[in-house]
């Protein structure tokens, strides 16, 4: 049985660990935290443009030849399997279907999956939408602008101002405090009643992504019942409550004993051997194949100081086009102050079996790489989102389980 | 060839560096750090050591995502530690209520650290800020810490 060590506890690491386990490997996963996976809007995007995920990913690969989808083009048919594994492992956190979702600023974005309470807010053909706002909260009062933008996209949208927060004595509640408030069924019903009082002329009311932390689908049901109209959530910006919900769902999935979760940080990684820094002290782990799912700048998989460094495998750092080693990060940022910047695409290159390439361009037999640590993907700009993390993690996990070489 | 003004400059500044400054150090009697404390501690400027700078590199990992705030409630919001108070000593006096609230609920920083996507050492930073605040208080009370 192949011993697989997964480095990183984000979506890429989770799917790699699950896929390796499913393929019969003995798995250990070392996680310092979820990295940028915790900064999500709540949707699992695959590629911009919408449509079936595989076709959308192919179109992105055609447009960006340096993108990981382009390097793994022959295996894009496995994308639905990766999404299915992610959805099953986080159940009941994610919806069964995707759709088009409203962003915090009134844009519309396609996604393959979404959190259940946000899937209820997906745009449906022929429906009228009312965007809910709260006049006494500085972060939740822009409903008119959101509705205007949606109307500009040809969606029948209006805004509705709710009095739910009027009785609150303190301004500036954090989104987490409001969500905690809505975990209380009585408070969820109060929010619903405030929607009923506002008499929205709509088939669906879009709320901010704040309807409860513990059981958002139940809280949303209570809100909808009291409101007398279907309700759903928009996608979230920072600070992101869906990020916190995803974190909790991932903690549950990563807590499975068959994954051998280890809380800590890998400080040294060599062929067959890893040194992990834990609160209780250092620990040595042995493995046959390791999966590098260590993220980019947030997760710490790529460091950007005087130069670009991949600290664990000592691998060369590239963007979608060429090598970045030895290039000054501040120079790259200065050269591209507004457009796409190579610094955001920094990462390691892989071959078609998810093996990272060393300085000579040869694949490293004992390593696989997945997620944001891959070169050519810009999480914020390319629209591949968590779908890319799930897909590359899935492939890396399966490849690792098959052994070295 | 050097011009007269350049020669005069070299003599003036070179003389200061090679003669005047060593004499000042020899006869002043007190190390520079003491004079720094005397002049700047009452304003909240505490000397920053190499160990402090290593710790602050941890604070600089903060991406302002505010996810750690899910662990607390105002005024005990963990994000205040790296975002506001670890950046300027002059803001330390304003940190007092938040630090006191966080000290009263140690589980908030512990949970905040667990939630942090980039691994900011919130507990170490908060302890460090309490220590710096104590130094500022001691200076304001008349004695060097």
Interface residues (C-beta under 8 A of the other chain):
Chain A: X32 X33 X34 X35 X36 X37 X38 X39 X170 X172 X173 X174 X176 X177 X213 X238 X239 X240 X241 X243 X244 X247 X265 X298 X299 X300
Chain B: X63 X64 X65 X66 X67 X69 X70 X73 X74 X77 X114 X115 X116 X117 X118 X119
